[in-house]
Amino acid sequence: MGGLGFRENENFNDALLAKQVWRMINNTDSLCHRVFKAWFFPDCSILDAKESSFGSYAWKSIIGARDVIRKGMVWRIGTGEALRIKEDRWLPGHANCSVISPLPSMSPDVKVSSLIDPDRVAWRTEVVQQLFLPHEADIILGIPLSSRSPDDRIIWAHTPSEFRAEIFVTSAWFLWNRRNAVHFGRPPLPVDSICSKAGNYLQEFLQAQIEEQIPVRPPPSQQWCPPDHHCLKINFDATVFRRLSKAGIGVIIRNNAGEVEGALSSSIPMAHSVADLEALACLKAVQFALELGITRVVFEGDSAVIINALLHGVGAFATFNNILDDICMLSTVFQFVEFSFVNRHCNSVADALAKKAKLIVGAQVWLHDVPADIAPLVSLDVH
């Protein structure tokens, strides 16, 4: 039977049904979601809906495909009000995205919001460290929070941020092509190679989009370029200190003569991914600029993923999307603002400031100056 492609047909149907569940979760205003909700889960979400012996074949198929989503999803924290600490999947990068700390005295219905200080929009550090195992406490404290209080949202886990939605569709496309190859007598792609093929194919496609949308400077100009005389340039970067379970952020502000207007070095908890950290570095750069009253600015970073997301509005299902929305909201205050991708060689001062945060508790700011060990790098950029 496998030779006729029946098994591949079944896999493809499962993929399409799981995609339909994903659409229902993320588009609750759709006709499909409203109809099924009215009939089968009026008082809960589709993830908590119970199987019904009276349900239609379509509903039973969707319930079956829901398990695919459950295994691969993770919640992105907004306010934490919709998420149960012990019952829901909300720890990014964790083995199964769920809490394994014992928490014997905690009720199953206690929400993640109880771990957040609403006035500071920050995790209650002491509470988290007391309740959870050390490695889980580090993960929680590294989850970024937004002052906009966005809704909690389901995203896809276990894959790089730019793959989250696309890898699912690409795999289904490969399955469908394999089914067609078997049906028409062409050599089919081995089933065990579909996942790697889909990943490579999608990686190649995404890289092509980045190269087209954000041209990288050619090697001869691997040096920082000053901004126009009417604005300032702010470079930002992030680095990881894995042994310390923390990260560093560096920000440098310069005018068109290359003179330093301000600099910042800050240590922060380790986030789920490097992309999350780069987004946080960009957010800190925007906040720093606003604190200094800067109105016309160019922000430069060496993360193509983050700059591409800011320029082209991608990343809605990424872990860092709440941070990007914060950046976009704050950026409306500037009279002129631009985000630009640069080669790492053009971002050496921000990188050095980020690494300096290894020995800093909290944040350190310099106005019209930089630390003595950073000054030579500033001079190299303008000479």
C-alpha positions as CSV (number, residue, x, y, z in Angstrom):
1,M,0.0,0.0,0.0
2,G,2.9,2.3,0.8
3,G,4.0,2.0,-2.9
4,L,0.7,3.6,-4.0
5,G,1.3,6.7,-1.9
6,F,-1.5,6.1,0.5
7,R,0.7,6.7,3.5
8,E,2.0,10.0,2.0
9,N,-1.6,11.0,1.3
10,E,-2.5,10.4,5.0
11,N,0.5,12.5,6.1
12,F,-0.4,15.3,3.7
13,N,-4.0,15.3,4.9
14,D,-2.8,15.5,8.5
15,A,-0.6,18.4,7.6
16,L,-3.4,20.3,6.0
17,L,-5.7,19.6,8.9
18,A,-3.1,20.8,11.4
19,K,-2.6,23.9,9.3
20,Q,-6.4,24.5,9.5
21,V,-6.3,24.2,13.3
22,W,-3.4,26.7,13.4
23,R,-5.5,29.2,11.3
24,M,-8.4,28.8,13.7
25,I,-6.2,29.5,16.7
26,N,-4.8,32.6,15.1
27,N,-7.9,33.9,13.4
28,T,-10.8,33.6,15.8
29,D,-12.9,35.9,13.6
30,S,-13.0,33.5,10.7
31,L,-16.2,31.8,9.7
32,C,-14.7,28.3,10.3
33,H,-13.7,29.1,13.8
34,R,-17.0,30.8,14.7
35,V,-19.1,27.8,13.4
36,F,-17.0,25.1,15.2
37,K,-16.8,27.2,18.4
38,A,-20.6,27.6,18.5
39,W,-21.2,23.9,18.1
40,F,-18.3,22.2,19.9
41,F,-16.3,24.5,22.3
42,P,-18.5,27.5,23.2
43,D,-16.9,28.0,26.7
44,C,-13.2,27.3,26.0
45,S,-10.5,27.4,23.3
46,I,-10.1,24.8,20.6
47,L,-7.0,23.6,22.5
48,D,-9.2,22.7,25.5
49,A,-12.2,21.4,23.5
50,K,-13.4,17.9,24.3
51,E,-13.9,15.1,21.8
52,S,-17.6,14.5,21.0
53,S,-19.2,11.3,19.9
54,F,-21.8,13.4,18.1
55,G,-19.3,15.5,16.2
56,S,-19.0,15.5,12.4
57,Y,-16.2,13.7,10.6
58,A,-14.6,17.1,9.9
59,W,-14.6,18.0,13.6
60,K,-13.2,14.6,14.6
61,S,-10.4,15.1,12.0
62,I,-9.6,18.5,13.4
63,I,-9.5,17.3,16.9
64,G,-7.1,14.6,15.8
65,A,-4.8,17.1,14.1
66,R,-4.9,19.4,17.1
67,D,-2.4,17.1,18.8
68,V,0.2,18.1,16.1
69,I,-0.2,21.7,17.1
70,R,-0.1,20.9,20.9
71,K,3.2,19.1,20.5
72,G,4.8,22.0,18.5
73,M,3.4,25.1,20.0
74,V,4.6,27.5,22.8
75,W,2.9,30.6,24.2
76,R,4.5,34.0,23.7
77,I,4.0,35.9,26.9
78,G,2.0,39.1,26.7
79,T,0.3,39.8,30.1
80,G,0.4,36.2,31.2
81,E,-3.3,36.5,32.2
82,A,-4.4,33.7,29.9
83,L,-1.7,31.2,30.9
84,R,-1.6,28.6,33.7
85,I,1.8,28.2,35.2
86,K,1.6,24.4,35.6
87,E,-0.7,23.4,32.8
88,D,0.3,25.4,29.7
89,R,3.4,25.4,27.4
90,W,5.1,28.7,27.9
91,L,8.8,28.1,28.4
92,P,10.6,28.7,25.1
93,G,13.6,26.5,24.4
94,H,12.6,24.1,27.2
95,A,12.5,20.3,26.5
96,N,8.7,20.3,26.2
97,C,8.0,24.0,26.8
98,S,6.3,23.1,30.1
99,V,7.2,23.7,33.8
100,I,8.8,20.7,35.5
101,S,9.5,22.4,38.9
102,P,7.5,20.6,41.6
103,L,5.4,23.6,42.9
104,P,3.4,21.3,45.2
105,S,1.4,24.1,47.0
106,M,0.4,25.9,43.8
107,S,-3.1,25.5,42.4
108,P,-3.3,24.3,38.7
109,D,-5.2,27.5,37.8
110,V,-2.6,30.0,39.0
111,K,-1.7,32.3,36.1
112,V,1.7,33.4,34.8
113,S,0.6,37.0,35.4
114,S,1.1,36.4,39.1
115,L,4.9,36.2,38.4
116,I,4.9,39.7,36.8
117,D,5.0,43.1,38.5
118,P,2.5,45.1,36.5
119,D,3.8,48.5,37.7
120,R,7.4,47.8,36.5
121,V,6.4,45.4,33.7
122,A,9.1,43.1,34.9
123,W,9.3,39.6,36.4
124,R,9.2,39.3,40.2
125,T,12.7,38.0,40.3
126,E,12.8,36.8,43.9
127,V,9.5,35.0,43.6
128,V,10.6,33.3,40.4
129,Q,13.9,32.2,41.9
130,Q,12.2,30.9,45.0
131,L,9.5,28.9,43.2
132,F,11.3,27.3,40.2
133,L,14.4,25.1,39.6
134,P,17.4,27.3,38.7
135,H,17.5,26.5,35.0
136,E,13.7,27.2,34.7
137,A,14.1,30.4,36.7
138,D,16.8,31.6,34.2
139,I,14.5,30.8,31.2
140,I,11.6,32.7,32.8
141,L,13.6,35.8,33.7
142,G,15.0,35.9,30.2
143,I,11.5,36.1,28.6
144,P,11.0,39.7,27.4
145,L,7.9,41.6,28.6
146,S,6.2,44.5,26.8
147,S,4.8,47.7,28.4
148,R,2.0,47.6,25.8
149,S,0.4,44.6,27.6
150,P,-0.3,42.6,24.4
151,D,-2.3,39.5,24.5
152,D,-0.7,36.1,25.1
153,R,-0.3,34.4,21.8
154,I,0.5,30.9,20.4
155,I,3.6,30.6,18.2
156,W,5.5,27.6,16.8
157,A,8.4,26.2,18.8
158,H,11.5,24.2,18.1
159,T,12.5,26.0,14.9
160,P,14.4,29.2,14.2
161,S,12.1,32.2,14.4
162,E,12.0,32.9,10.6
163,F,10.9,29.2,10.0
164,R,8.0,29.0,12.4
165,A,5.1,29.2,10.0
166,E,6.9,28.6,6.7
167,I,8.6,25.2,7.6
168,F,5.2,23.7,8.1
169,V,3.9,24.6,4.7
170,T,7.2,23.7,3.0
171,S,7.1,20.2,4.5
172,A,3.5,19.7,3.3
173,W,4.5,20.8,-0.2
174,F,7.3,18.2,-0.3
175,L,4.9,15.5,0.9
176,W,2.5,16.5,-1.9
177,N,5.2,16.4,-4.5
178,R,6.3,13.0,-3.3
179,R,2.8,11.7,-3.6
180,N,2.6,13.0,-7.1
181,A,5.9,11.4,-8.0
182,V,4.7,8.0,-6.8
183,H,1.4,8.3,-8.6
184,F,3.0,9.2,-11.9
185,G,5.8,6.7,-11.7
186,R,8.7,9.1,-11.1
187,P,11.5,8.4,-8.5
188,P,10.1,9.7,-5.2
189,L,12.0,11.6,-2.5
190,P,12.8,9.2,0.4
191,V,10.4,10.0,3.3
192,D,13.2,10.2,5.9
193,S,14.9,13.0,3.9
194,I,11.8,15.3,3.6
195,C,12.4,17.2,6.8
196,S,16.0,18.1,6.0
197,K,15.2,18.9,2.4
198,A,12.4,21.2,3.5
199,G,14.6,22.9,6.0
200,N,17.4,23.5,3.4
201,Y,15.0,24.6,0.8
202,L,13.4,27.2,3.1
203,Q,16.7,28.4,4.5
204,E,17.9,29.0,0.9
205,F,14.7,30.9,0.1
206,L,14.8,33.1,3.3
207,Q,18.5,33.9,2.7
208,A,17.7,35.0,-0.8
209,Q,15.0,37.3,0.6
210,I,17.4,38.9,3.1
211,E,20.1,39.4,0.5
212,E,17.6,41.0,-1.9
213,Q,15.9,43.3,0.7
214,I,19.0,44.2,2.8
215,P,22.1,44.5,0.7
216,V,25.2,43.9,2.7
217,R,28.1,46.3,2.2
218,P,30.8,44.9,0.0
219,P,34.1,44.0,1.7
220,P,36.1,47.1,0.7
221,S,33.8,49.4,2.8
222,Q,34.0,47.4,6.1
223,Q,34.1,50.6,8.2
224,W,31.6,52.6,10.1
225,C,30.1,55.5,8.0
226,P,29.0,58.8,9.6
227,P,25.4,59.9,9.3
228,D,24.3,63.0,7.4
229,H,24.8,66.3,9.3
230,H,21.2,66.7,10.2
231,C,20.9,63.5,12.3
232,L,22.8,61.1,14.7
233,K,23.7,57.5,14.2
234,I,23.2,54.9,16.9
235,N,24.8,51.4,16.6
236,F,23.6,48.6,18.8
237,D,24.6,45.0,19.5
238,A,24.2,42.1,21.9
239,T,26.4,39.3,23.1
240,V,26.0,36.1,25.1
241,F,27.7,35.1,28.4
242,R,26.5,31.5,28.5
243,R,28.4,30.4,31.6
244,L,26.9,33.3,33.5
245,S,23.4,32.7,32.1
246,K,23.2,36.4,31.1
247,A,23.8,38.6,28.1
248,G,25.2,42.1,27.3
249,I,23.9,45.0,25.3
250,G,26.0,47.8,23.8
251,V,24.8,51.1,22.3
252,I,27.0,53.9,20.9
253,I,25.7,57.3,19.6
254,R,27.8,59.4,17.3
255,N,27.4,62.6,15.1
256,N,28.5,63.2,11.5
257,A,32.0,63.9,12.7
258,G,32.3,60.6,14.5
259,E,32.2,62.3,17.9
260,V,30.5,60.4,20.7
261,E,27.3,61.8,22.1
262,G,26.5,58.9,24.4
263,A,27.3,55.2,25.1
264,L,25.6,52.5,27.1
265,S,26.6,49.0,28.4
266,S,24.0,46.9,30.1
267,S,23.8,43.3,31.4
268,I,20.4,41.6,31.0
269,P,19.1,38.0,31.7
270,M,19.7,35.5,29.0
271,A,16.9,35.4,26.4
272,H,15.6,32.4,24.4
273,S,17.6,33.2,21.2
274,V,20.2,35.5,19.8
275,A,17.5,37.2,17.7
276,D,15.5,38.0,20.9
277,L,18.7,39.6,22.4
278,E,19.4,41.6,19.2
279,A,15.8,42.9,19.3
280,L,16.2,43.9,23.0
281,A,19.4,45.7,22.1
282,C,17.6,47.6,19.4
283,L,14.8,48.5,21.8
284,K,17.3,49.7,24.4
285,A,18.9,51.9,21.7
286,V,15.6,53.5,20.9
287,Q,14.8,54.1,24.5
288,F,18.2,55.6,25.1
289,A,17.8,58.0,22.2
290,L,14.4,59.1,23.5
291,E,15.8,59.7,27.0
292,L,18.5,62.0,25.5
293,G,15.9,63.9,23.5
294,I,17.2,62.9,20.1
295,T,14.7,63.6,17.3
296,R,16.5,62.6,14.0
297,V,18.4,59.3,14.1
298,V,19.6,56.3,12.1
299,F,19.8,53.0,14.0
300,E,22.3,50.4,12.8
301,G,22.6,46.8,13.8
302,D,24.3,43.6,12.4
303,S,21.3,41.3,12.8
304,A,19.8,40.8,9.4
305,V,16.8,39.0,10.9
306,I,15.8,41.9,13.2
307,I,16.5,44.7,10.6
308,N,14.6,42.7,8.0
309,A,11.7,42.3,10.4
310,L,11.6,46.0,11.2
311,L,11.8,47.1,7.6
312,H,9.4,44.6,6.1
313,G,7.0,43.7,8.9
314,V,7.8,40.0,9.1
315,G,8.0,38.0,12.3
316,A,4.4,38.1,13.6
317,F,4.9,34.6,15.0
318,A,8.4,35.1,16.2
319,T,9.3,35.1,19.9
320,F,10.7,38.7,19.5
321,N,7.6,40.2,17.8
322,N,6.4,42.0,21.0
323,I,9.8,43.7,21.2
324,L,9.5,44.8,17.6
325,D,6.1,46.2,18.2
326,D,7.5,48.2,21.1
327,I,10.2,49.5,18.9
328,C,7.8,50.6,16.2
329,M,5.5,52.3,18.7
330,L,8.3,54.3,20.3
331,S,9.8,55.1,16.9
332,T,6.8,57.2,16.0
333,V,8.1,59.9,18.3
334,F,11.1,60.7,16.2
335,Q,10.9,63.4,13.5
336,F,13.2,61.1,11.3
337,V,14.1,57.5,11.9
338,E,15.8,54.8,9.8
339,F,16.9,51.2,10.5
340,S,19.8,49.9,8.6
341,F,21.8,46.6,8.5
342,V,25.6,46.8,8.6
343,N,28.4,44.3,8.5
344,R,29.8,43.2,11.9
345,H,33.1,45.1,11.1
346,C,31.1,48.3,11.0
347,N,29.6,47.6,14.4
348,S,32.7,46.9,16.4
349,V,32.2,49.7,19.0
350,A,28.7,48.5,20.0
351,D,30.0,44.9,20.1
352,A,32.8,45.9,22.5
353,L,30.3,47.8,24.7
354,A,28.1,44.7,24.8
355,K,31.0,42.5,25.9
356,K,32.0,45.1,28.6
357,A,28.6,44.4,30.2
358,K,30.0,41.0,31.5
359,L,31.5,42.9,34.5
360,I,28.6,45.3,34.9
361,V,25.6,44.9,37.2
362,G,22.6,46.7,35.6
363,A,23.5,49.4,33.1
364,Q,26.2,52.0,32.8
365,V,26.0,55.2,30.7
366,W,28.6,57.6,29.4
367,L,27.7,61.0,27.9
368,H,30.1,62.6,25.4
369,D,32.7,60.0,26.3
370,V,33.4,56.3,26.3
371,P,35.5,54.0,28.5
372,A,39.3,54.2,27.9
373,D,39.5,50.7,26.5
374,I,36.7,51.5,23.9
375,A,38.2,54.9,22.8
376,P,40.7,53.3,20.3
377,L,37.9,51.5,18.5
378,V,36.0,54.8,18.1
379,S,39.1,56.5,16.6
380,L,39.6,53.6,14.2
381,D,36.1,54.2,12.8
382,V,36.8,57.8,11.8
383,H,40.4,57.6,10.7
